Amino acid sequence: PGKFISPGQKTGHPENGRISVLSMLVFPAILAVICSFLCAILFVGSMWVWKDLGDFDSDSAIIKRTISSGTFSLVCAVLVVITDPNGLPEPSAMAKLGIGGSGSNIVCSLLYFVLLNTVLFNGVVIRKIVFRQYGNFRGLQGLRALLIAPFLEEMVYRVTICYLLYFSGNSLTTTYIVTTVAFSTSHWHHLYEDIVVDKEPIKEALMSTLGQTVITSIFGLYSCFIYLTSGSLLTATAIHAYCNYVGGPNFSVPYQFQGRSWLTSKHLLWLNVMGVVGFFTIVYMFPYPHASIFTDPKFLG
């Protein structure tokens, strides 16, 4: 557990790194990279097939976009199921989709990564509790943020793209990089929304997109680590929802609490630094104890 299997173990053909689709199509490693970006583009594009959506946060827009993006995610799931590592017995469909494993392993996975995430974002969590900023996650907007988006994005960007990349013979590093870039750049469509739909100044929209690219790159890398380590769609979705709820690091003290709270900006900064140190300490000293299709060849037989 914690040690990823080698290209030779995962493909059976270390010299060319290929997987076959329905034993008919050759799937070279470079094609997996192209396919990964294509999946990301089509996933975003599926949300733009509707005309005259109006307010993107309206219930009707959320429902329509969920239908189209959910349909594409289902196509991705089918692609994963019918794609087999060349030269090896086929992993079970459940394992491929990240929904296999015993109940105890699933519980262990959830507890481990929820604890790990809480340590990493302890400053954010404490800030929310102390300043009572719990957010407003109601109705379909809340459902989208805490369930729909996390599940569909993990299905496409982690379950599908990670599987295609890693089992086509690409290295672990390539898998991390391509998955992260595909995830972060797929959020660039918000630039169009900001400029064309919301009529924001171009400079302001560009700066917002740049900041979002940095944040989504870090989160994409983190989510990739969680899925490749746990091999669990449920865990990846749960942590994604957790992160959506708590948000990113914020070192400011709300106006109404300034001068009247023990928690200052300096405290928040140190809490976040301690969170990063604690995160890497736990990962190094207490690695996740169970294996997945990415870390143990026995899952491929």
Disulfide bonds with the S-S distance in Angstrom:
none
